[in-house]
Amino acid sequence: MRCEVHFNDRLIRLTALEFKLLYFLASHCGEVLSREEIKKAVWGYQEDDIGDERVVDVHIGQIRRKVEPTPTQPKFIHTDRGFGYRFEAPLAVRDRN
């Protein structure tokens, strides 16, 4: 499997984990996903697993640096403070569906 996305005629290479995380967020477009939901789906953590709370935040930051035009003002991966993250598709993609 190739771990890359095409955006604005640009090829963006992602690690396998980054790709899995971005895919999970994009497949739940518009939904707010908690860090716990993300850790379960992407890392396979269970309820009683001890996991670093920041692992999701760190990987989201890495993805933002690769896909966001301005990572400090994200257009696609939004933070819902105190809860988790939400992916919003670009308008061109939403218009096709």
C-alpha positions in Angstrom: 0.0 0.0 0.0 1.2 3.5 -0.8 0.9 5.9 2.0 0.3 9.1 0.1 -2.4 11.6 -0.6 -2.8 14.0 -3.5 -3.9 17.5 -2.7 -3.9 20.5 -5.0 -1.7 18.6 -7.6 0.8 17.9 -4.8 1.9 14.4 -3.7 2.1 14.2 0.0 3.9 11.2 1.5 2.8 9.9 4.9 4.0 7.2 7.2 1.7 4.2 7.5 0.5 5.4 10.9 -0.1 9.0 9.6 -2.1 7.6 6.6 -4.2 5.3 8.9 -4.9 8.3 11.2 -5.8 10.6 8.4 -8.0 7.9 6.7 -9.8 7.3 10.0 -10.5 11.0 10.5 -11.6 11.5 6.8 -13.9 8.5 7.0 -15.7 10.2 9.8 -15.9 13.6 8.1 -17.6 16.3 10.2 -17.7 14.1 13.3 -15.9 15.0 16.5 -13.8 12.1 17.5 -12.3 11.8 21.0 -8.7 11.0 21.6 -9.8 7.6 23.1 -11.8 6.7 20.0 -8.9 7.6 17.8 -6.4 5.6 19.9 -8.7 2.5 19.8 -9.2 2.7 16.1 -5.7 3.7 14.9 -3.4 2.2 17.6 -5.7 -0.7 18.8 -5.7 0.5 22.4 -8.3 -1.0 24.7 -10.1 0.7 27.6 -7.5 -0.5 30.2 -4.4 0.2 28.1 -2.2 2.8 29.5 -1.4 5.1 26.6 0.2 8.6 26.4 -2.7 11.1 26.1 -0.5 13.2 23.8 0.3 10.5 21.2 -2.7 11.5 19.2 -1.8 15.2 19.4 1.8 14.6 18.3 0.7 12.7 15.2 -2.0 15.1 14.3 0.7 17.9 14.4 2.9 15.9 12.1 0.0 15.4 9.6 -1.0 19.0 9.8 2.6 20.1 8.9 2.3 17.9 5.8 -1.2 18.6 4.5 -2.4 21.9 5.9 -1.6 25.1 3.9 -1.0 26.9 7.2 -0.6 24.3 10.0 -1.2 26.8 12.8 -4.5 27.7 11.2 -5.9 24.4 10.1 -8.6 24.1 7.5 -9.0 20.4 7.5 -8.1 18.9 10.9 -9.8 20.9 13.6 -9.3 20.6 17.4 -12.3 20.5 19.6 -10.6 21.6 22.8 -10.9 19.2 25.7 -12.4 16.5 23.5 -10.7 15.5 20.3 -10.5 16.2 16.6 -12.8 16.7 13.6 -11.9 16.5 9.9 -13.6 18.8 7.4 -13.2 18.0 3.7 -12.3 20.8 1.3 -15.3 22.3 -0.5 -14.4 20.8 -3.8 -14.5 17.3 -2.4 -17.8 17.9 -0.6 -19.3 19.2 -3.8 -18.6 16.0 -5.6 -20.6 13.9 -3.1 
